[in-house]
Amino acid sequence: MDKDREYTQAELDNHANQLNENNDAYWQSRGEDERPDNWESE
């Protein structure tokens, strides 16, 4: 993230979601359509 830029809450939420493997955004940012059923063993 650019330290000189202010981010919107939506951008911050999206960033957090992309780091949360329990969230579909995490898997979508890694090329999946959604969280796989076997995500805990991935």
PQR file with spaces between the fields and no chain letter, atoms N, CA, C, O and H, PARSE charges and radii, in Angstrom:
ATOM       1  N    MET     1       0.845   -1.185    0.000 -0.4000 1.5000
ATOM       2  CA   MET     1       0.000    0.000    0.000 -0.0000 2.0000
ATOM       3  C    MET     1       0.882    1.238    0.000  0.5500 1.7000
ATOM       4  O    MET     1       1.953    1.260    0.606 -0.5500 1.4000
ATOM       5  N    ASP     2       0.424    2.238   -0.672 -0.4000 1.5000
ATOM       6  CA   ASP     2       1.154    3.497   -0.780 -0.0000 2.0000
ATOM       7  C    ASP     2       0.957    4.311    0.501  0.5500 1.7000
ATOM       8  O    ASP     2      -0.167    4.703    0.816 -0.5500 1.4000
ATOM       9  H    ASP     2      -0.446    2.221   -1.165  0.4000 1.0000
ATOM      10  N    LYS     3       2.038    4.567    1.239 -0.4000 1.5000
ATOM      11  CA   LYS     3       1.917    5.242    2.531 -0.0000 2.0000
ATOM      12  C    LYS     3       1.480    6.695    2.412  0.5500 1.7000
ATOM      13  O    LYS     3       1.044    7.278    3.404 -0.5500 1.4000
ATOM      14  H    LYS     3       2.951    4.248    0.984  0.4000 1.0000
ATOM      15  N    ASP     4       1.583    7.301    1.227 -0.4000 1.5000
ATOM      16  CA   ASP     4       1.206    8.704    1.046 -0.0000 2.0000
ATOM      17  C    ASP     4      -0.228    8.864    0.564  0.5500 1.7000
ATOM      18  O    ASP     4      -0.662    9.989    0.316 -0.5500 1.4000
ATOM      19  H    ASP     4       1.938    6.827    0.421  0.4000 1.0000
ATOM      20  N    ARG     5      -0.962    7.796    0.425 -0.4000 1.5000
ATOM      21  CA   ARG     5      -2.323    7.836   -0.092 -0.0000 2.0000
ATOM      22  C    ARG     5      -3.290    7.461    1.014  0.5500 1.7000
ATOM      23  O    ARG     5      -3.021    6.557    1.804 -0.5500 1.4000
ATOM      24  H    ARG     5      -0.609    6.882    0.626  0.4000 1.0000
ATOM      25  N    GLU     6      -4.419    8.159    1.069 -0.4000 1.5000
ATOM      26  CA   GLU     6      -5.464    7.776    2.012 -0.0000 2.0000
ATOM      27  C    GLU     6      -6.411    6.814    1.311  0.5500 1.7000
ATOM      28  O    GLU     6      -6.827    7.057    0.178 -0.5500 1.4000
ATOM      29  H    GLU     6      -4.638    8.893    0.426  0.4000 1.0000
ATOM      30  N    TYR     7      -6.745    5.734    1.981 -0.4000 1.5000
ATOM      31  CA   TYR     7      -7.595    4.697    1.408 -0.0000 2.0000
ATOM      32  C    TYR     7      -9.006    4.802    1.958  0.5500 1.7000
ATOM      33  O    TYR     7      -9.217    5.190    3.107 -0.5500 1.4000
ATOM      34  H    TYR     7      -6.407    5.537    2.901  0.4000 1.0000
ATOM      35  N    THR     8      -9.971    4.449    1.115 -0.4000 1.5000
ATOM      36  CA   THR     8     -11.360    4.435    1.565 -0.0000 2.0000
ATOM      37  C    THR     8     -11.577    3.205    2.449  0.5500 1.7000
ATOM      38  O    THR     8     -10.778    2.269    2.437 -0.5500 1.4000
ATOM      39  H    THR     8      -9.800    4.134    0.181  0.4000 1.0000
ATOM      40  N    GLN     9     -12.652    3.224    3.201 -0.4000 1.5000
ATOM      41  CA   GLN     9     -12.964    2.069    4.040 -0.0000 2.0000
ATOM      42  C    GLN     9     -13.194    0.834    3.182  0.5500 1.7000
ATOM      43  O    GLN     9     -12.804   -0.271    3.559 -0.5500 1.4000
ATOM      44  H    GLN     9     -13.301    3.984    3.211  0.4000 1.0000
ATOM      45  N    ALA    10     -13.829    1.021    2.025 -0.4000 1.5000
ATOM      46  CA   ALA    10     -14.071   -0.122    1.131 -0.0000 2.0000
ATOM      47  C    ALA    10     -12.751   -0.728    0.658  0.5500 1.7000
ATOM      48  O    ALA    10     -12.628   -1.950    0.577 -0.5500 1.4000
ATOM      49  H    ALA    10     -14.146    1.918    1.719  0.4000 1.0000
ATOM      50  N    GLU    11     -11.768    0.109    0.346 -0.4000 1.5000
ATOM      51  CA   GLU    11     -10.462   -0.400   -0.078 -0.0000 2.0000
ATOM      52  C    GLU    11      -9.755   -1.131    1.061  0.5500 1.7000
ATOM      53  O    GLU    11      -9.136   -2.174    0.848 -0.5500 1.4000
ATOM      54  H    GLU    11     -11.868    1.102    0.411  0.4000 1.0000
ATOM      55  N    LEU    12      -9.848   -0.583    2.262 -0.4000 1.5000
ATOM      56  CA   LEU    12      -9.233   -1.231    3.420 -0.0000 2.0000
ATOM      57  C    LEU    12      -9.910   -2.566    3.714  0.5500 1.7000
ATOM      58  O    LEU    12      -9.241   -3.549    4.030 -0.5500 1.4000
ATOM      59  H    LEU    12     -10.350    0.264    2.436  0.4000 1.0000
ATOM      60  N    ASP    13     -11.241   -2.598    3.611 -0.4000 1.5000
ATOM      61  CA   ASP    13     -11.986   -3.835    3.834 -0.0000 2.0000
ATOM      62  C    ASP    13     -11.604   -4.887    2.800  0.5500 1.7000
ATOM      63  O    ASP    13     -11.409   -6.056    3.136 -0.5500 1.4000
ATOM      64  H    ASP    13     -11.785   -1.799    3.354  0.4000 1.0000
ATOM      65  N    ASN    14     -11.497   -4.465    1.542 -0.4000 1.5000
ATOM      66  CA   ASN    14     -11.119   -5.397    0.480 -0.0000 2.0000
ATOM      67  C    ASN    14      -9.724   -5.965    0.732  0.5500 1.7000
ATOM      68  O    ASN    14      -9.494   -7.162    0.562 -0.5500 1.4000
ATOM      69  H    ASN    14     -11.654   -3.516    1.269  0.4000 1.0000
ATOM      70  N    HIS    15      -8.811   -5.111    1.133 -0.4000 1.5000
ATOM      71  CA   HIS    15      -7.448   -5.561    1.425 -0.0000 2.0000
ATOM      72  C    HIS    15      -7.464   -6.595    2.557  0.5500 1.7000
ATOM      73  O    HIS    15      -6.812   -7.635    2.459 -0.5500 1.4000
ATOM      74  H    HIS    15      -8.999   -4.139    1.271  0.4000 1.0000
ATOM      75  N    ALA    16      -8.198   -6.312    3.613 -0.4000 1.5000
ATOM      76  CA   ALA    16      -8.295   -7.242    4.737 -0.0000 2.0000
ATOM      77  C    ALA    16      -8.933   -8.558    4.294  0.5500 1.7000
ATOM      78  O    ALA    16      -8.482   -9.634    4.686 -0.5500 1.4000
ATOM      79  H    ALA    16      -8.728   -5.467    3.693  0.4000 1.0000
ATOM      80  N    ASN    17      -9.977   -8.468    3.479 -0.4000 1.5000
ATOM      81  CA   ASN    17     -10.645   -9.679    2.998 -0.0000 2.0000
ATOM      82  C    ASN    17      -9.716  -10.539    2.154  0.5500 1.7000
ATOM      83  O    ASN    17      -9.783  -11.767    2.209 -0.5500 1.4000
ATOM      84  H    ASN    17     -10.342   -7.594    3.160  0.4000 1.0000
ATOM      85  N    GLN    18      -8.845   -9.897    1.371 -0.4000 1.5000
ATOM      86  CA   GLN    18      -7.916  -10.644    0.516 -0.0000 2.0000
ATOM      87  C    GLN    18      -6.835  -11.351    1.333  0.5500 1.7000
ATOM      88  O    GLN    18      -6.149  -12.236    0.821 -0.5500 1.4000
ATOM      89  H    GLN    18      -8.790   -8.899    1.327  0.4000 1.0000
ATOM      90  N    LEU    19      -6.680  -10.967    2.593 -0.4000 1.5000
ATOM      91  CA   LEU    19      -5.710  -11.621    3.471 -0.0000 2.0000
ATOM      92  C    LEU    19      -6.364  -12.662    4.378  0.5500 1.7000
ATOM      93  O    LEU    19      -5.678  -13.347    5.137 -0.5500 1.4000
ATOM      94  H    LEU    19      -7.237  -10.248    3.009  0.4000 1.0000
ATOM      95  N    ASN    20      -7.690  -12.779    4.299 -0.4000 1.5000
ATOM      96  CA   ASN    20      -8.452  -13.682    5.159 -0.0000 2.0000
ATOM      97  C    ASN    20      -8.867  -14.907    4.355  0.5500 1.7000
ATOM      98  O    ASN    20      -9.756  -14.825    3.509 -0.5500 1.4000
ATOM      99  H    ASN    20      -8.247  -12.222    3.683  0.4000 1.0000
ATOM     100  N    GLU    21      -8.226  -16.041    4.617 -0.4000 1.5000
ATOM     101  CA   GLU    21      -8.496  -17.242    3.809 -0.0000 2.0000
ATOM     102  C    GLU    21      -9.902  -17.795    4.008  0.5500 1.7000
ATOM     103  O    GLU    21     -10.305  -18.709    3.289 -0.5500 1.4000
ATOM     104  H    GLU    21      -7.503  -16.108    5.305  0.4000 1.0000
ATOM     105  N    ASN    22     -10.648  -17.269    4.956 -0.4000 1.5000
ATOM     106  CA   ASN    22     -12.035  -17.669    5.168 -0.0000 2.0000
ATOM     107  C    ASN    22     -12.985  -16.830    4.306  0.5500 1.7000
ATOM     108  O    ASN    22     -14.201  -17.007    4.382 -0.5500 1.4000
ATOM     109  H    ASN    22     -10.320  -16.526    5.540  0.4000 1.0000
ATOM     110  N    ASN    23     -12.452  -15.932    3.497 -0.4000 1.5000
ATOM     111  CA   ASN    23     -13.254  -15.012    2.698 -0.0000 2.0000
ATOM     112  C    ASN    23     -13.092  -15.322    1.212  0.5500 1.7000
ATOM     113  O    ASN    23     -11.990  -15.634    0.759 -0.5500 1.4000
ATOM     114  H    ASN    23     -11.464  -15.788    3.435  0.4000 1.0000
ATOM     115  N    ASP    24     -14.186  -15.239    0.452 -0.4000 1.5000
ATOM     116  CA   ASP    24     -14.120  -15.492   -0.992 -0.0000 2.0000
ATOM     117  C    ASP    24     -13.113  -14.573   -1.693  0.5500 1.7000
ATOM     118  O    ASP    24     -12.469  -14.992   -2.655 -0.5500 1.4000
ATOM     119  H    ASP    24     -15.081  -14.986    0.820  0.4000 1.0000
ATOM     120  N    ALA    25     -12.970  -13.332   -1.226 -0.4000 1.5000
ATOM     121  CA   ALA    25     -12.042  -12.395   -1.860 -0.0000 2.0000
ATOM     122  C    ALA    25     -10.600  -12.903   -1.802  0.5500 1.7000
ATOM     123  O    ALA    25      -9.818  -12.645   -2.717 -0.5500 1.4000
ATOM     124  H    ALA    25     -13.493  -12.992   -0.445  0.4000 1.0000
ATOM     125  N    TYR    26     -10.249  -13.609   -0.755 -0.4000 1.5000
ATOM     126  CA   TYR    26      -8.917  -14.211   -0.637 -0.0000 2.0000
ATOM     127  C    TYR    26      -8.679  -15.155   -1.814  0.5500 1.7000
ATOM     128  O    TYR    26      -7.651  -15.088   -2.488 -0.5500 1.4000
ATOM     129  H    TYR    26     -10.885  -13.818   -0.011  0.4000 1.0000
ATOM     130  N    TRP    27      -9.648  -16.027   -2.042 -0.4000 1.5000
ATOM     131  CA   TRP    27      -9.507  -17.039   -3.084 -0.0000 2.0000
ATOM     132  C    TRP    27      -9.640  -16.416   -4.474  0.5500 1.7000
ATOM     133  O    TRP    27      -8.958  -16.842   -5.405 -0.5500 1.4000
ATOM     134  H    TRP    27     -10.483  -16.081   -1.494  0.4000 1.0000
ATOM     135  N    GLN    28     -10.511  -15.411   -4.627 -0.4000 1.5000
ATOM     136  CA   GLN    28     -10.674  -14.747   -5.920 -0.0000 2.0000
ATOM     137  C    GLN    28      -9.397  -14.014   -6.307  0.5500 1.7000
ATOM     138  O    GLN    28      -9.042  -13.969   -7.484 -0.5500 1.4000
ATOM     139  H    GLN    28     -11.065  -15.064   -3.871  0.4000 1.0000
ATOM     140  N    SER    29      -8.704  -13.441   -5.329 -0.4000 1.5000
ATOM     141  CA   SER    29      -7.455  -12.741   -5.640 -0.0000 2.0000
ATOM     142  C    SER    29      -6.340  -13.715   -6.007  0.5500 1.7000
ATOM     143  O    SER    29      -5.278  -13.311   -6.481 -0.5500 1.4000
ATOM     144  H    SER    29      -8.992  -13.478   -4.372  0.4000 1.0000
ATOM     145  N    ARG    30      -6.593  -15.002   -5.781 -0.4000 1.5000
ATOM     146  CA   ARG    30      -5.632  -16.042   -6.136 -0.0000 2.0000
ATOM     147  C    ARG    30      -6.113  -16.901   -7.296  0.5500 1.7000
ATOM     148  O    ARG    30      -5.605  -18.002   -7.506 -0.5500 1.4000
ATOM     149  H    ARG    30      -7.455  -15.330   -5.396  0.4000 1.0000
ATOM     150  N    GLY    31      -7.090  -16.403   -8.048 -0.4000 1.5000
ATOM     151  CA   GLY    31      -7.514  -17.046   -9.279 -0.0000 2.0000
ATOM     152  C    GLY    31      -8.646  -18.049   -9.151  0.5500 1.7000
ATOM     153  O    GLY    31      -9.006  -18.693  -10.137 -0.5500 1.4000
ATOM     154  H    GLY    31      -7.502  -15.509   -7.877  0.4000 1.0000
ATOM     155  N    GLU    32      -9.214  -18.199   -7.966 -0.4000 1.5000
ATOM     156  CA   GLU    32     -10.338  -19.116   -7.780 -0.0000 2.0000
ATOM     157  C    GLU    32     -11.651  -18.344   -7.925  0.5500 1.7000
ATOM     158  O    GLU    32     -11.674  -17.122   -7.777 -0.5500 1.4000
ATOM     159  H    GLU    32      -8.921  -17.677   -7.165  0.4000 1.0000
ATOM     160  N    ASP    33     -12.740  -19.056   -8.214 -0.4000 1.5000
ATOM     161  CA   ASP    33     -14.044  -18.410   -8.298 -0.0000 2.0000
ATOM     162  C    ASP    33     -14.586  -18.056   -6.920  0.5500 1.7000
ATOM     163  O    ASP    33     -15.225  -17.020   -6.738 -0.5500 1.4000
ATOM     164  H    ASP    33     -12.721  -20.049   -8.334  0.4000 1.0000
ATOM     165  N    GLU    34     -14.326  -18.921   -5.963 -0.4000 1.5000
ATOM     166  CA   GLU    34     -14.782  -18.720   -4.585 -0.0000 2.0000
ATOM     167  C    GLU    34     -13.962  -19.620   -3.680  0.5500 1.7000
ATOM     168  O    GLU    34     -13.092  -20.352   -4.151 -0.5500 1.4000
ATOM     169  H    GLU    34     -13.806  -19.763   -6.111  0.4000 1.0000
ATOM     170  N    ARG    35     -14.233  -19.571   -2.389 -0.4000 1.5000
ATOM     171  CA   ARG    35     -13.513  -20.426   -1.452 -0.0000 2.0000
ATOM     172  C    ARG    35     -13.844  -21.890   -1.735  0.5500 1.7000
ATOM     173  O    ARG    35     -15.017  -22.263   -1.737 -0.5500 1.4000
ATOM     174  H    ARG    35     -14.940  -18.976   -2.006  0.4000 1.0000
ATOM     175  N    PRO    36     -12.841  -22.718   -1.972 -0.5600 1.5000
ATOM     176  CA   PRO    36     -13.106  -24.136   -2.241  0.2800 2.0000
ATOM     177  C    PRO    36     -13.669  -24.831   -0.997  0.5500 1.7000
ATOM     178  O    PRO    36     -13.415  -24.413    0.133 -0.5500 1.4000
ATOM     179  N    ASP    37     -14.429  -25.890   -1.226 -0.4000 1.5000
ATOM     180  CA   ASP    37     -14.995  -26.647   -0.106 -0.0000 2.0000
ATOM     181  C    ASP    37     -13.915  -27.223    0.798  0.5500 1.7000
ATOM     182  O    ASP    37     -14.116  -27.350    2.006 -0.5500 1.4000
ATOM     183  H    ASP    37     -14.635  -26.230   -2.143  0.4000 1.0000
ATOM     184  N    ASN    38     -12.781  -27.569    0.226 -0.4000 1.5000
ATOM     185  CA   ASN    38     -11.682  -28.156    0.997 -0.0000 2.0000
ATOM     186  C    ASN    38     -10.618  -27.113    1.340  0.5500 1.7000
ATOM     187  O    ASN    38      -9.434  -27.441    1.421 -0.5500 1.4000
ATOM     188  H    ASN    38     -12.618  -27.466   -0.755  0.4000 1.0000
ATOM     189  N    TRP    39     -11.030  -25.859    1.541 -0.4000 1.5000
ATOM     190  CA   TRP    39     -10.090  -24.756    1.742 -0.0000 2.0000
ATOM     191  C    TRP    39      -9.183  -24.955    2.943  0.5500 1.7000
ATOM     192  O    TRP    39      -8.052  -24.468    2.942 -0.5500 1.4000
ATOM     193  H    TRP    39     -11.991  -25.592    1.475  0.4000 1.0000
ATOM     194  N    GLU    40      -9.649  -25.658    3.969 -0.4000 1.5000
ATOM     195  CA   GLU    40      -8.825  -25.828    5.166 -0.0000 2.0000
ATOM     196  C    GLU    40      -7.620  -26.720    4.911  0.5500 1.7000
ATOM     197  O    GLU    40      -6.625  -26.629    5.630 -0.5500 1.4000
ATOM     198  H    GLU    40     -10.567  -26.053    3.971  0.4000 1.0000
ATOM     199  N    SER    41      -7.690  -27.572    3.912 -0.4000 1.5000
ATOM     200  CA   SER    41      -6.558  -28.442    3.606 -0.0000 2.0000
ATOM     201  C    SER    41      -5.718  -27.919    2.434  0.5500 1.7000
ATOM     202  O    SER    41      -4.708  -28.528    2.080 -0.5500 1.4000
ATOM     203  H    SER    41      -8.498  -27.646    3.328  0.4000 1.0000
ATOM     204  N    GLU    42      -6.120  -26.815    1.841 -0.4000 1.5000
ATOM     205  CA   GLU    42      -5.388  -26.239    0.702 -0.0000 2.0000
ATOM     206  C    GLU    42      -4.077  -25.636    1.166  0.5500 1.7000
ATOM     207  O    GLU    42      -3.320  -25.104    0.353 -0.5500 1.4000
ATOM     208  H    GLU    42      -6.941  -26.320    2.128  0.4000 1.0000
